[in-house]
Every structure is written in C-alpha cells, then in structure tokens.
C-alpha cells in the first residue's frame, strides 16, 4: 500500500551514469521486483537527443533494479521500439485519444510505477492511469521542464558539477 504517495523524486546523473530514486520514493513503499510502465509520445532514441538518452537510461535502470518494464507510445514504429523489445521491454502501441488502447496497456503491464516522460503525456493520460491503477506511483519526469534545466545550469555555473546533479527542494539558495 502506498498510503497516498503519488509522486517520487527522480534524479539523473549523466556524470555517474546512474539513476537514483530519491528519499521520498523509499518511504512510499516502492520496491524492486515490481512493474513499471513508461508512457511517452515517442520511442526513446538514445542517439538523437538528451531526452532520449535519459529515458533509455531510466528504462535500463528499472530493468537493472528487477522491474518488469513496459513502454507505451503513440508514435510510429521505429528501430528504437525494436531495440526496447530486444532488451525485454514489453511494447504497447497506443493511438492518440484511444482510451481502449491505453486501458489495454495499463491492464497488461499492471504497473506499480508509471513514468510519464513529458508533461503533456501526464496531462493527457494521468486520469486514466489514476482510474485503472490507483495504487501505482505516478512519476512525472521533468526532462522537458526548461526552468529546471536553467536552474541546473545556474547551479553548475555557480557550484560545479556535483551541485547540478541533484535538485534541491529549496532553490532559494541560488537566488
């Protein structure tokens, strides 16, 4: 039971090549050996963008932690989708605005954790996830939050690489 915890903090360190689940997740009952469902408009391409590298690293990290990984996207099939499949990731193709497709993906994956890789993915599908998997921890990956990117850049410029690796809940320290 997650006792009402619906969000976990995720930090990504490209310098250390690791993904860490923050303290708030450790206290919410999330454990290895569960199931994670990634929801995205795109298949992650770790050779085309920083966002693709990040999402691919998250998929690998959850797999390394013992999670059954599923990935649902509403993009056309690509080689990246096949790469996920070869890595043992369950693939779900969902069409935009088709609740039945999303219901099938959530039902098949039975997620303990759902990762929305962009804000608009969460905005479009969180209500269905909440209804279909009310106990699942819902994670909004903030990779597309440009204010966060600017904050991390400022932290890097003022305090160095280590300061930019984690995001403080109190950003007043940089003002």
Order of alpha helices (4+ residues) and beta strands (2+ residues): beta-beta-alpha-beta-alpha-beta-alpha-beta-alpha-beta-alpha-beta-alpha-alpha
